[in-house]
């Protein structure tokens, strides 16, 4: 969905669900590995996206394991971590592209800094909300959680530049 929204009608996109391990050390390494495996499986150009949530004061926890930690421990675990004071944190997102003209995936990275708070605020059912953490995460310089933002505010303040960078790369490539 992110690819379709970001790249628009300029590109013919499809989605394929592959079960690819995520045992690498970083978001960037995972996204690159996924691109290599996906490309070798379907022999067509691929786009892969991965993200992590990093709390520096907790040695980078949960990092690449954010999805697993949310599933196993739930959002209340993260709310408790932010008591009594908010914790500095950031989302790191890696987008990769690989086709037959490249020997390695092209990678586009975005980082969104902010802080984790100890209460849920906003609507997690908005189409741009991809994680329940966005109900307790406030971007640096903002006063609302991502889940409290309107779609316009999200596009202005929270969306990353990685998709536009990929779009520019692809347009310049052809």
C-alpha positions, 0 to 999 in steps of 0.5 A: 500500500505504501508503494502504491500511495507513494509511487502512484500510477507511474509504476506497475506494482504487485504484491507477493507474500514471501516468508523470508527470515529476519535474522540480520543485525539491522533494519538495513541488512534485513531490507537488503537480504529480503530484496536479494531473496525476493529477486532470486525467487521471482527474477523481477525487480523488487521493492522491500521495506522494513522498519525498527523502533529504537530506544537509545537509553535501553541499548537500542531496544526493541530495534528490529524486533519491534513487531515481535515484542509488540506481539509477545508483550503488547503495547502496555509493556511499552507504555510502562517503559515510558514511566515516569518520563518519556523516552527518546526514541526513533523509527528507522526505516529502510527501503530497498530496490533491486533489479537485473542492472544492480549487483546490490540492492539500492537502499533508501533510509529514513529516520524519524526522531521523537519520544515514547510516552506512557499513554495511548492517544489518537485513532489507531484505525487511520489508514496511515497508522502502521503500528500501535506504537504510533498511539504513544509516539510523538515526533520531535517538535510536535505535541500530538502522537502520530495517531492524533495527527490528521492525514495532512499533518502526517504527510507534512510532519511524519512521512519519510522521504525514502519513497520519494527518493526511490521514485526519483531514482526510478524515474532517472534510471529509465 
